[in-house]
């Protein structure tokens, strides 16, 4: 069992139990762990450090030793994003250092870090690590560049580091013994694992919410979250050994690309979650503008405009985060209930990103706060946004229950009203029946109107489609009642008149006009009993809706045919279209899941009929055989 696997297994178990039973304890433990690690790092053996900025990046090890180095009291150097090479002179205190001493650079994303030192036999040793070198070059199998220095074999106490980077030239240096290194290494893996693992758990949680709600907002958030996990993992350096250990070019470019995608997905999530397009046109188009710039920045990175893409990336991430935050505040002012959690969450994230960016370009100094606040801000933002999504889910459920109860009460009231009128009008049978059909038709029209209002008030395309299907089903029943009170025969329906009036309504409801269709309608001018006409009307509604949605495969030469005839003692209904159709025997489970196909199957059984599907003259035909008399 490798050492890395032991570390990861320990990290996973700690993350799981702590995050499962107490997220707050998880966060407190994480803060304490980082504080402990930093305090321990400050106990490292003393050394002095100075630096020289090689602007031309052409000096050799021999020539740079003659230059004047600038001393620094801190154990880090920050030149921001620059094309210069940075030379660091480290004067080791050999009296307090162990024979096995390590120099660790606490930032992983550097192009190259080369260690130079001279041995007592005058041999010059040169060792290179960094993003542009395969991970296997790191002898200590650690995600941070780490060098071994043989203290007692050095000709002098001075060693040199040459660093080049197309990212920020920020270098915190630590010197420690091997024993300290291995102890602190477990803690550093644990810190990274806690942050990334916590983000991953929240991503999985929100992915389950998406599958249960089918709300696209959740999917956008999950994409933004997983992008953030990848970007955080690469900024930490923890994911490089696992995702691209021997691919230096990928390890170098991927963080910028995935950070841009994080901004893009976050912007789209904010637009949808906060309904920004409806609340503020200016903020909506401003976010689209930043999204376009982020796509452009990805192109710059792929075209290897390295320094430009990195500087632009910092500006764009801060810019789009600020606009998203402004959108959240504006939605909160507009009394959008779900914007509260979003605003608080984005406050932490925006502050963390600003601190990280200002530290990267050298405006802010290196300390405990600036080093880790971006990771904490991201983590807190993820937790609070998950709460926001959960809150939105609960609001939707409450509103859904309220509407269901309201609809049920209205329908119950309508039924009670009709029952009362039936009980008081038994003397006038024919007039009574006509009045009933007339009022039922009117009530169903009210339901249709309510469905129209509901369709106009929702955003989701899927939900609109479901309500439109319900509306057409109600209309097919409403039309039957209309035909009954307009007819002298209150027990039978003329199917030719009924279907010829139903067909244009379904065409107007489902036909988009994008494809040319040839229609063929052949219906015998005969009557059908009311008990058979209602379910048959619903069957025709479902089959024609299916034909308009899935039976138009070409721009031209589309056909829809309807045939209703009597043969012997059976009604024969055929509905054919130019769609590709499906195999009834292999898609039984899918048929059960589809409400429309389930209704067709159930209503056919109710009519004691049979159904079969086949191809005829390049048309997919659904044929029902229904006995005239039971």
C-alpha positions in Angstrom: 0.0 0.0 0.0 1.6 3.3 -1.1 2.0 6.3 1.3 -0.3 8.4 -0.9 -3.1 5.8 -0.6 -2.8 5.7 3.1 -3.1 9.5 3.3 -6.1 9.6 1.0 -7.9 6.9 2.9 -7.4 8.7 6.2 -8.6 12.0 4.6 -11.7 10.4 3.2 -12.8 8.8 6.5 -12.3 12.0 8.4 -14.2 14.1 5.8 -17.1 11.6 5.7 -17.8 11.3 9.4 -17.2 15.0 10.2 -19.2 16.4 7.3 -22.1 13.9 7.8 -22.7 14.5 11.4 -21.8 18.2 11.9 -20.9 20.6 9.1 -20.2 23.4 11.6 -17.7 21.1 13.5 -16.2 20.3 10.1 -15.5 24.0 9.5 -14.2 24.7 13.0 -11.9 21.6 12.7 -10.7 22.9 9.3 -9.8 26.3 10.6 -8.0 24.8 13.6 -6.1 22.4 11.4 -4.8 25.2 9.2 -3.9 27.4 12.1 -2.0 24.5 13.7 -0.2 23.7 10.6 0.9 27.3 10.1 2.0 27.6 13.7 4.1 24.5 13.3 5.6 25.8 10.1 6.7 29.0 11.9 8.8 26.7 14.2 11.0 25.7 11.3 14.7 26.2 11.6 15.9 29.7 11.0 17.4 30.8 7.7 18.0 34.1 6.0 16.7 34.9 2.5 17.4 37.5 -0.1 16.4 37.8 -3.8 17.5 39.3 -7.1 15.1 39.9 -10.0 16.6 38.9 -13.3 14.6 41.0 -15.7 16.1 39.5 -18.8 15.8 36.0 -17.4 19.2 35.2 -19.0 21.7 35.1 -16.1 23.6 31.9 -15.3 24.2 30.5 -11.9 27.8 31.7 -12.0 27.1 35.2 -13.1 24.2 35.8 -10.7 26.4 35.1 -7.6 28.2 38.4 -8.4 24.9 40.4 -8.2 23.6 42.3 -5.2 20.7 40.5 -3.6 18.0 42.3 -1.6 17.4 40.9 1.8 13.9 40.1 3.0 12.7 39.7 6.6 9.7 37.6 5.5 10.0 34.0 4.4 8.3 34.8 1.1 8.7 36.9 -2.0 6.0 38.3 -4.3 6.7 40.0 -7.6 3.2 39.4 -9.1 2.8 38.3 -12.7 6.1 39.1 -14.5 8.3 37.7 -17.2 11.4 38.1 -15.0 13.3 35.2 -13.5 13.6 35.3 -9.7 16.8 34.3 -8.0 16.6 33.5 -4.3 19.7 33.2 -2.1 19.0 31.1 1.1 21.6 31.2 3.8 21.1 28.1 5.9 21.9 27.9 9.6 23.7 24.6 9.5 24.2 24.6 13.3 20.5 23.9 13.9 19.6 21.9 10.8 19.6 18.1 10.5 21.6 16.2 8.0 18.4 15.4 6.1 17.1 19.0 5.5 14.4 19.8 3.0 13.5 23.1 1.2 9.8 23.3 0.3 8.2 25.9 -2.0 4.6 26.3 -0.7 3.1 27.2 -4.1 2.8 24.5 -6.8 2.0 26.4 -10.0 5.5 27.6 -11.0 6.9 26.9 -14.5 10.3 25.9 -13.1 12.1 25.9 -9.8 15.8 25.1 -10.0 18.0 24.5 -6.9 21.7 25.2 -7.1 24.4 24.4 -4.5 28.1 23.6 -4.4 29.5 20.5 -2.6 32.8 20.4 -0.8 34.4 18.7 -3.8 33.4 21.8 -5.8 30.7 19.9 -7.7 27.8 22.1 -8.6 24.4 20.3 -8.1 21.4 21.4 -10.1 17.9 20.0 -9.6 14.7 21.2 -11.2 11.0 20.8 -10.4 7.8 22.7 -11.4 4.7 22.5 -13.6 6.8 22.1 -16.7 8.4 19.0 -15.4 6.8 15.6 -15.0 5.5 14.9 -11.5 7.8 11.8 -11.3 10.8 14.3 -10.9 9.6 15.0 -7.4 11.6 12.5 -5.3 9.3 13.0 -2.3 6.1 12.2 -4.2 4.6 15.5 -2.9 2.3 17.9 -4.7 4.6 20.9 -3.6 8.1 21.3 -5.0 10.5 19.8 -2.4 14.3 19.6 -2.5 16.7 17.5 -0.4 19.8 19.5 0.8 22.8 17.5 2.2 23.8 20.0 4.9 27.1 18.6 5.9 28.3 18.1 2.3 27.8 21.7 1.3 30.9 23.8 0.5 29.1 26.9 2.0 25.8 27.4 3.8 24.3 29.2 0.8 22.0 27.6 -1.8 20.2 29.3 -4.7 16.8 28.9 -6.2 16.0 30.1 -9.7 12.2 30.5 -10.3 10.3 31.3 -13.5 6.5 31.5 -13.7 3.8 32.7 -16.0 1.5 32.6 -13.0 2.1 35.0 -10.1 5.7 35.0 -9.0 4.8 34.4 -5.3 7.2 32.3 -3.4 6.8 31.2 0.3 9.8 29.1 1.4 10.1 26.8 4.3 13.1 24.8 5.5 12.4 21.7 7.6 13.7 18.3 8.6 12.4 15.1 7.0 10.5 14.3 10.2 8.7 17.6 10.2 8.0 17.3 6.5 6.3 13.9 6.8 4.2 15.1 9.8 3.1 18.3 8.1 2.5 16.5 4.8 -0.4 14.5 6.3 -1.9 17.7 7.6 -1.5 19.5 4.3 -3.2 16.6 2.5 -6.0 16.7 5.1 -6.6 20.4 4.6 -6.8 20.1 0.9 -8.9 16.9 1.2 -11.3 18.6 3.6 -11.9 21.5 1.3 -12.1 19.6 -1.9 -14.0 16.7 -0.3 -16.5 19.1 1.3 -17.1 20.8 -2.1 -17.5 17.4 -3.7 -20.0 16.2 -1.2 -22.1 19.4 -1.7 -21.8 18.8 -5.5 -23.2 15.3 -5.2 -26.0 16.5 -2.9 -27.1 19.2 -5.4 -26.8 16.6 -8.2 -29.4 14.5 -6.4 -31.6 17.6 -6.1 -31.4 18.1 -9.8 -32.4 14.6 -10.6 -35.4 14.9 -8.2 -36.6 18.3 -9.4 -35.3 18.4 -13.0 -34.7 22.1 -12.4 -31.9 23.3 -14.8 -30.7 25.7 -12.2 -29.4 22.8 -10.1 -27.5 21.4 -13.0 -25.8 24.7 -13.8 -24.8 25.0 -10.1 -23.4 21.5 -10.1 -21.3 22.3 -13.2 -20.1 25.5 -11.6 -19.3 23.6 -8.4 -17.3 20.8 -10.0 -15.4 23.4 -12.1 -14.6 25.1 -8.8 -13.4 21.8 -7.3 -11.0 21.3 -10.2 -9.7 24.9 -10.1 -9.3 24.7 -6.3 -7.6 21.4 -6.6 -5.1 22.7 -9.2 -4.4 25.9 -7.2 -3.7 23.8 -4.2 -1.6 21.4 -6.4 -3.4 18.4 -4.9 -5.0 17.2 -8.1 -1.9 17.5 -10.4 -0.4 14.2 -9.2 -3.7 12.4 -9.9 -5.1 14.0 -13.0 -2.1 15.1 -15.1 1.2 13.8 -13.4 3.1 13.4 -16.6 1.4 16.1 -18.7 3.1 19.4 -17.9 1.4 21.5 -20.6 -2.0 20.3 -19.5 -1.2 21.1 -15.8 0.0 24.5 -16.8 -3.1 25.6 -18.9 -5.9 23.7 -17.3 -6.3 26.0 -14.2 -6.9 29.1 -16.3 -9.4 27.3 -18.5 -11.3 25.7 -15.7 -11.4 28.9 -13.7 -13.0 30.6 -16.8 -15.5 27.8 -17.0 -16.3 28.3 -13.3 -17.1 31.9 -14.0 -19.2 31.1 -17.0 -21.3 28.4 -15.3 -21.7 30.6 -12.2 -23.0 33.5 -14.3 -25.5 31.3 -16.1 -26.6 29.9 -12.8 -27.1 33.4 -11.3 -29.1 34.5 -14.4 -31.5 31.6 -14.1 -31.6 31.3 -10.3 -32.2 35.0 -9.7 -34.2 35.5 -12.9 -31.9 38.4 -13.7 -33.3 38.8 -17.3 -36.7 39.7 -15.8 -35.4 41.9 -13.0 -32.6 43.8 -14.6 -31.9 43.9 -18.4 -28.7 45.9 -17.8 -27.2 43.3 -15.4 -28.3 40.5 -17.7 -26.5 41.8 -20.7 -23.5 42.8 -18.5 -23.2 39.2 -17.4 -23.4 38.0 -21.0 -20.6 40.4 -21.9 -18.4 39.0 -19.2 -19.2 35.5 -20.3 -18.1 36.4 -23.8 -14.8 37.8 -22.5 -14.2 34.6 -20.5 -14.7 32.5 -23.6 -12.3 34.9 -25.4 -9.8 34.4 -22.6 -10.0 30.6 -22.9 -9.1 31.2 -26.6 -6.1 33.3 -25.6 -4.9 30.6 -23.3 -5.2 27.9 -26.0 -3.3 30.2 -28.4 -0.6 30.5 -25.7 -0.9 34.2 -25.0 0.2 33.2 -21.5 0.9 36.5 -19.6 -2.1 38.3 -21.2 -4.5 35.5 -20.5 -3.5 35.3 -16.8 -3.8 39.0 -16.2 -7.1 39.1 -18.0 -8.3 36.1 -16.1 -7.8 37.8 -12.8 -9.7 40.9 -14.0 -12.6 38.9 -15.5 -13.1 36.6 -12.4 -13.2 39.6 -10.1 -15.4 41.5 -12.6 -18.0 38.7 -13.2 -18.0 37.9 -9.4 -18.8 41.6 -8.7 -21.6 41.7 -11.3 -23.1 38.5 -9.9 -22.9 39.9 -6.4 -24.6 43.1 -7.6 -27.3 41.1 -9.2 -28.0 39.2 -6.0 -28.2 42.5 -4.0 -30.5 44.0 -6.6 -32.8 40.9 -6.4 -32.8 41.1 -2.6 -33.9 44.8 -2.9 -36.6 43.6 -5.2 -37.8 41.3 -2.4 -36.8 38.1 -4.1 -36.9 35.6 -1.1 -34.4 33.2 -2.5 -31.8 35.9 -3.0 -30.9 36.2 0.7 -28.7 33.1 0.9 -27.3 33.8 -2.5 -26.2 37.3 -1.5 -24.5 36.1 1.7 -22.8 33.3 -0.1 -21.5 35.4 -2.9 -20.2 38.0 -0.4 -17.7 35.4 1.0 -16.8 34.1 -2.5 -16.3 37.6 -3.9 -14.2 38.7 -1.0 -12.1 35.6 -1.2 -11.5 36.0 -5.0 -10.5 39.7 -4.5 -8.0 38.8 -1.7 -6.6 36.0 -3.9 -6.3 38.2 -7.0 -4.7 41.1 -5.0 -2.2 38.7 -3.4 -1.4 37.2 -6.8 -0.4 40.6 -8.3 1.5 41.7 -5.2 -0.9 44.3 -3.7 -1.6 42.2 -0.6 1.1 40.5 1.5 1.4 36.9 2.2 -0.1 35.8 5.6 -2.5 33.3 7.1 -5.6 35.3 6.0 -4.6 36.0 2.4 -3.3 32.5 1.8 -6.4 30.6 2.8 -9.4 33.0 2.8 -10.2 32.2 -0.9 -10.5 28.5 0.0 -12.7 29.3 3.0 -14.8 31.8 1.0 -15.4 29.2 -1.7 -16.3 26.6 0.8 -18.7 28.9 2.7 -20.2 30.0 -0.6 -20.9 26.4 -1.6 -22.6 25.6 1.7 -24.8 28.7 1.7 -25.8 28.4 -2.0 -26.8 24.8 -1.3 -29.0 26.1 1.5 -30.4 28.6 -1.0 -31.2 25.9 -3.5 -32.8 23.8 -0.8 -34.8 26.8 0.3 -36.0 27.3 -3.2 -37.0 23.6 -3.4 -39.1 23.9 -0.3 -40.8 27.1 -1.5 -41.7 25.4 -4.8 -43.1 22.4 -2.9 -45.2 24.7 -0.6 -46.6 26.6 -3.6 -47.3 23.4 -5.5 -49.3 22.0 -2.5 -51.2 25.3 -2.2 -52.2 25.3 -5.9 -53.3 21.6 -5.6 -55.4 22.3 -2.6 -56.9 25.4 -4.2 -57.7 23.5 -7.4 -59.2 20.6 -5.5 -61.4 22.9 -3.5 -62.6 24.7 -6.7 -63.3 21.4 -8.4 -65.2 20.2 -5.3 -67.2 23.3 -5.2 -68.1 22.9 -8.9 -69.1 19.3 -8.3 -71.3 20.3 -5.3 -72.9 23.0 -7.4 -73.8 20.6 -10.2 -75.0 18.0 -7.8 -77.4 20.5 -6.2 -78.8 21.5 -9.5 -79.3 17.9 -10.5 -81.3 17.2 -7.3 -83.6 20.2 -7.9 -84.3 19.5 -11.6 -85.4 15.8 -11.9 -88.7 16.8 -13.5 -87.2 18.1 -16.7 -85.1 15.2 -17.9 -84.2 16.3 -21.4 -83.7 20.0 -20.5 -81.8 18.9 -17.4 -79.3 16.7 -19.3 -78.7 19.5 -21.8 -78.1 22.0 -19.0 -75.7 19.6 -17.3 -73.6 19.1 -20.4 -73.6 22.8 -21.1 -72.4 23.7 -17.6 -69.8 20.9 -17.5 -68.5 22.2 -20.8 -68.3 25.7 -19.3 -66.6 24.4 -16.2 -64.1 22.5 -18.2 -63.5 25.7 -20.1 -62.7 27.4 -16.8 -60.2 24.6 -16.1 -58.7 25.2 -19.5 -58.5 29.0 -18.7 -56.8 28.2 -15.4 -54.3 26.0 -17.2 -53.7 28.9 -19.7 -53.0 31.2 -16.8 -50.6 28.7 -15.2 -48.8 28.2 -18.5 -48.2 31.9 -18.8 -46.9 32.2 -15.2 -44.1 29.5 -15.4 -40.7 29.5 -17.0 -39.9 25.8 -17.5 -40.4 24.4 -21.0 -41.1 20.9 -19.6 -43.7 22.2 -17.2 -45.4 24.2 -20.0 -45.5 21.1 -22.2 -47.2 19.0 -19.4 -49.8 21.7 -18.8 -50.5 22.0 -22.5 -51.1 18.2 -22.7 -53.5 18.4 -19.8 -55.3 21.3 -21.5 -55.8 19.3 -24.7 -57.2 16.3 -22.7 -59.7 18.6 -20.9 -60.7 20.1 -24.2 -61.4 16.7 -25.8 -63.9 16.0 -23.0 -65.3 19.5 -23.1 -66.0 19.2 -26.8 -68.0 16.0 -26.2 -70.3 17.8 -23.7 -70.7 20.7 -26.2 -71.8 18.3 -28.9 -74.3 16.6 -26.5 -76.1 19.8 -25.5 -76.2 20.9 -29.1 -77.7 17.6 -30.2 -81.1 16.1 -29.9 -79.6 12.8 -28.9 -78.2 13.0 -25.4 -76.8 9.5 -25.4 -74.7 9.3 -28.6 -72.1 11.4 -30.4 -71.6 11.9 -34.1 -67.9 11.0 -34.4 -67.4 12.7 -37.8 -68.5 16.1 -36.4 -66.7 15.6 -33.1 -63.3 14.5 -34.5 -63.3 17.0 -37.4 -63.7 19.8 -34.8 -61.2 18.2 -32.4 -58.4 17.9 -35.0 -58.0 21.6 -35.8 -57.7 22.4 -32.1 -54.9 19.8 -31.6 -53.2 21.1 -34.7 -53.2 24.6 -33.4 -51.9 23.4 -30.0 -49.0 21.3 -31.1 -48.1 22.1 -34.7 -45.2 24.7 -34.8 -45.5 25.3 -38.5 -41.8 24.4 -39.2 -42.6 21.4 -41.3 -45.0 20.8 -44.1 -47.6 18.2 -43.4 -50.2 16.4 -45.6 -53.3 15.5 -43.8 -55.8 12.7 -44.6 -58.9 12.4 -42.5 -61.4 9.6 -43.2 -64.2 9.3 -40.6 -67.6 7.5 -41.1 -70.7 9.6 -40.4 -71.9 7.4 -37.6 -72.8 7.8 -33.9 -71.0 6.3 -30.9 -72.3 5.9 -27.4 -71.2 8.4 -24.8 -69.4 5.7 -22.7 -67.2 4.9 -25.7 -66.8 8.4 -27.2 -65.2 10.0 -24.1 -62.3 7.5 -23.8 -61.9 7.3 -27.6 -61.6 11.1 -27.7 -58.9 11.0 -25.1 -57.1 8.3 -27.1 -57.2 10.3 -30.3 -55.9 13.3 -28.4 -52.9 11.4 -27.1 -52.1 9.8 -30.4 -52.4 13.0 -32.4 -50.3 14.9 -29.8 -47.6 12.2 -30.1 -47.7 12.5 -33.9 -47.3 16.3 -33.9 -44.4 16.1 -31.4 -42.5 13.1 -32.7 -44.0 12.1 -36.0 -42.5 15.0 -38.1 -39.0 13.9 -39.0 -38.5 15.9 -42.2 -39.0 19.4 -43.4 -41.2 18.1 -46.2 -43.1 15.0 -47.1 -44.6 14.6 -43.6 -48.0 12.9 -43.3 -50.6 12.4 -40.7 -53.6 10.1 -41.4 -56.7 9.5 -39.4 -59.2 6.7 -40.1 -62.3 5.7 -38.1 -64.5 3.1 -39.7 -66.9 0.3 -38.7 -66.0 -3.3 -39.8 -68.5 -5.9 -38.8 -69.0 -5.5 -35.1 -65.9 -3.4 -34.4 -64.8 0.2 -34.6 -61.3 0.5 -36.3 -59.3 3.6 -35.4 -56.0 4.1 -37.3 -53.7 7.1 -36.7 -50.5 7.1 -38.9 -47.6 9.5 -39.2 -44.2 9.7 -40.9 -42.3 9.3 -37.6 -39.8 6.6 -36.9 -42.1 4.9 -34.3 -41.0 2.4 -31.8 -41.1 -1.3 -31.0 -43.9 -2.0 -28.5 -42.4 -5.2 -27.3 -38.9 -3.8 -26.4 -40.1 -0.5 -24.9 -42.7 -1.8 -22.4 -41.0 -0.1 -19.5 -40.9 3.3 -21.4 -44.6 3.0 -22.2 -45.4 2.6 -18.6 -43.4 5.7 -17.8 -45.1 7.8 -20.5 -48.4 9.2 -19.2 -49.8 9.6 -22.8 -49.0 6.1 -23.9 -50.2 4.8 -20.5 -53.5 6.5 -21.0 -53.9 5.0 -24.5 -53.2 1.5 -23.2 -55.5 1.9 -20.1 -58.4 3.4 -22.1 -58.1 0.7 -24.8 -58.5 -1.9 -22.1 -61.4 0.0 -20.6 -63.1 -0.2 -24.1 -62.3 -3.9 -24.2 -60.3 -3.2 -27.3 -56.9 -4.2 -28.7 -54.0 -2.1 -30.0 -51.2 -2.9 -32.4 -48.5 -0.8 -34.1 -46.8 -1.5 -37.4 -45.3 0.2 -40.5 -47.4 0.7 -43.7 -46.3 2.6 -46.8 -43.4 4.4 -44.9 -45.9 5.4 -42.2 -45.9 4.3 -38.5 -49.5 3.2 -37.8 -51.3 2.8 -34.4 -54.4 0.7 -34.9 -57.2 0.2 -32.3 -59.9 -2.4 -32.6 -62.9 -1.6 -30.3 -66.1 -3.7 -30.2 -69.3 -1.7 -31.0 -71.2 -3.6 -28.2 -69.7 -5.0 -25.1 
